[in-house]
Amino acid sequence: MKLPEQLPTDPEELERLYQAYAHTEADFDDAEFQRLMDARLAVWGVDPHQMTADQIFGAMSESMNSMLVNLYAAQNEAPDDEAVQQVNEIIKMAEELRQHIAVARRDAGVKDDAGVKDDAGVKNNADVKDDRAT
């Protein structure tokens, strides 16, 4: 997939382009992907070359939360018990990684936002529950 010379500045349009490029296997170019990642950060008001520790940990946390939401969705869509078990293992590893990120954030002296509920009342996506019995 060839990226346009001028990347969009609309966050939603940029996100759609990112999702399409991230899922392409043909013509994947690391430099182009990095250019796309930098544009996404810039749209969020983050200079990828001048990020503070808080911004880095925030991006990491957001990425983990997004991944976990997708994993819980995959778990609910799994075709059989074996697939559910495999996704459960990945969820467990992702939750552990999220805990390691929280420890690293705290060790770096960055204010931890754990326990702060967002507008939807979800506590850092940790309150997301699986509909299936495990």
C-alpha positions in Angstrom: 0.0 0.0 0.0 1.4 3.4 -1.0 0.9 6.2 1.4 0.0 9.7 0.0 2.8 12.2 -0.2 0.8 14.6 2.0 -0.7 12.7 4.9 -4.2 13.8 6.1 -4.4 16.1 9.2 -7.9 15.0 10.2 -7.4 12.6 13.1 -10.2 10.2 12.0 -9.0 10.1 8.4 -5.4 9.5 9.6 -6.6 6.7 11.9 -8.4 5.0 9.0 -5.2 5.3 6.9 -3.2 3.9 9.8 -5.5 0.9 10.3 -5.4 0.1 6.6 -1.6 0.4 6.4 -1.1 -1.6 9.6 -3.0 -4.5 8.2 -1.4 -4.6 4.8 1.2 -7.2 4.1 2.1 -6.1 0.6 4.6 -3.2 0.1 5.0 -2.6 3.8 7.8 -0.1 4.4 9.1 0.6 7.9 10.1 4.2 7.0 6.6 5.0 5.7 5.0 3.4 8.7 7.2 5.6 11.0 6.1 8.6 9.0 2.5 7.6 9.5 3.1 7.1 13.2 4.8 10.5 13.5 1.8 12.1 11.8 -0.6 10.4 14.2 1.3 11.7 17.2 1.5 15.2 15.7 -2.3 15.2 15.3 -2.6 14.4 19.0 -0.3 17.4 19.8 2.8 15.3 20.5 6.1 15.9 18.9 7.5 12.4 18.5 11.1 13.7 18.7 10.5 15.7 21.9 8.2 13.5 24.0 8.2 13.8 27.7 8.1 10.7 30.0 4.5 11.4 30.7 3.6 11.5 27.0 5.5 8.3 26.4 3.9 6.4 29.2 0.5 7.9 28.2 1.0 6.5 24.7 2.0 3.2 26.0 -1.0 3.0 28.3 -3.4 4.0 25.6 -1.9 1.4 23.3 -2.3 -1.3 25.9 -5.8 -0.3 26.7 -6.8 -0.4 23.0 -5.1 -3.7 22.6 -7.0 -5.2 25.6 -10.3 -3.9 24.3 -9.6 -5.7 21.0 -8.5 -8.8 22.8 -11.7 -9.0 24.9 -13.7 -8.5 21.6 -11.7 -11.3 20.0 -12.3 -13.5 23.0 -16.0 -13.1 22.7 -15.8 -13.9 19.0 -13.6 -16.9 19.3 -14.9 -19.9 17.3 -14.2 -22.6 20.0 -12.9 -23.2 23.5 -9.3 -23.7 22.3 -9.3 -20.3 20.7 -10.9 -18.8 23.8 -8.1 -20.3 25.9 -5.4 -19.0 23.5 -6.9 -15.5 23.7 -7.1 -15.8 27.5 -3.4 -16.5 27.6 -2.6 -13.4 25.5 -4.9 -11.3 27.6 -3.1 -12.5 30.7 0.3 -11.5 29.2 -1.1 -8.1 28.1 -2.5 -7.4 31.6 0.9 -8.3 33.1 2.6 -6.0 30.6 0.2 -3.2 31.6 1.2 -3.8 35.2 4.9 -3.6 34.3 4.2 -0.3 32.5 2.5 1.1 35.5 5.5 0.1 37.7 7.9 1.7 35.2 5.8 4.8 35.1 5.8 5.1 38.9 9.5 4.4 39.1 10.1 7.1 36.5 8.3 9.6 38.8 5.4 10.1 36.4 2.0 10.6 38.1 0.1 7.4 37.9 -3.5 7.8 36.6 -4.6 4.3 37.8 -7.8 4.5 39.7 -9.0 7.6 37.8 -12.2 6.9 36.1 -12.9 8.3 32.6 -16.1 9.9 31.5 -17.6 6.4 30.8 -16.9 5.3 34.3 -14.4 2.7 33.2 -11.2 2.4 35.2 -8.4 2.3 32.6 -10.4 -0.3 30.7 -9.6 -2.8 33.5 -13.3 -3.0 34.3 -14.0 -4.5 30.9 -15.3 -8.0 31.5 -15.5 -11.0 29.4 -19.0 -12.3 28.7 -17.8 -16.0 28.5 -17.2 -18.3 31.4 -13.5 -19.3 31.5 
